[in-house]
Amino acid sequence: MKFQQVYFVVDDAFRLLWIGGEWDESALANGGSDARSNEVLSTSLLTHITDEPTRRATQTMAEVVQQTQQALRIGYRCDSPTLKRRYLMTIQPMKDNRVLFVHDLRDVQSFPTSFSPWRHEAGAAELKCSFCCSVRLPDADWTPPESLTAPHPEAVDFTLCPNCETRINEAVAALRDGRKSGLSTTGGYGPEGELT
Ligand SMILES: [Zn+2]
C-alpha cells in the first residue's frame, strides 16, 4: 500500500517548509518522482508536479485558500497498477499566507486484474487524468481504467480530464463566492468533495 497520509506546508511562493507523513512514498508527482523529504524541503511544490494542468490547478486552489482563508476539500484518485485508491485532499489556511495540504487515504480496493505499470511521457497520445486516473486513448472518450476495453497504455501524458477541471473550478468558485467548500453533491461526488 502507498501512503496513508502525507501533509506539507508551503509558503506563498509554494516553497515546501515542512513535510510530514509518508512523502517519500507519495504519488504526488504521479509516481514520477523519487524525491525524499530531506531533499525537497525549501524546493517549490510546483516543481514536483509532473504536468502543467495539475500544477496550475494546485496553484489556483492554494491561492484561493490563501485569499479567502477558508479550507478547500477535494477528492482524487491515485491508483497503483494493482490498487484503486481514493484520497481526500484538504488545503487549509495558516498564518503568514502559508497553507497546509493534507492527503488522506480514504478507500483502497484491489483491481480484479492488475494493470501493467504505466509511466509519464510528455507528448504521449494516450492521456491520463492525474485527479481521477481516467484514461483517454486516441479517438476515444475518457474512461476509468477499470472500464478500459483495451490494455492500459504503458506511456501516458498526465493532465486533467474535463470532469476534474470542472470539479476543481467549482471548488475554487465555491470559496470565492463565500459558500462553504466541499458541499456540492452534483456530478456524483460525495459530501466532502470525494469521488464516489
Ligand atoms: Zn479526471
Residues whose N, C-alpha, C, O or C-beta is under 5 A from the ligand:
A	BS01	ZN	C129 F131 C132 C133 C161 C164
